[in-house]
């Protein structure tokens, strides 16, 4: 892996699941998702605009853009999971995250706006996921790029996504990726 690739994927690339997540693995993933908002808030609190407007890698998003991206992405994940458990193999849509990150508010808005959204969203999302049955975690959505993906794998993906972007924020702020 090149140095740029290590900055781009500081916790490694997400690997599709080859076996179902057991209850212990699901609990571990849920705990990561549950703690993510407080971890992002702790990293962002008291930071100057110049720190927030620092890219985490050459050609990468700024810390601010990453902090706005996370709730954008997790809102989509929350909706996908709810569709999975209430419909039969629903088709879900992608979005152009790079273009969303270039929108004015993603580049300039105070990060507190997105941190508050992330906190509320994750509280609701975790309550939803903790109430799911084993059968619910096996329910799929049909994704244009990933094809069939079950709720459990979405949980694993977004647990990874929390760690992935926390590492980006840390790098952008000059801290170890952890």
TAKAWO-V559276 format. One record per helix or strand of 3 or more residues. SS is the DSSP state (H for helix, E for strand). FROM is the first residue (numbers start at 0). TO is the last residue. Records with the same first field share a line. If there is no record, write none. Layout:
# TAKAWO-V559276
SS=FROM-TO ; FROM-TO
This chain:
# TAKAWO-V559276
H=2-7 ; 22-43 ; 48-51 ; 62-85 ; 96-100 ; 103-107 ; 110-129 ; 133-136 ; 150-171
E=139-142 ; 146-149
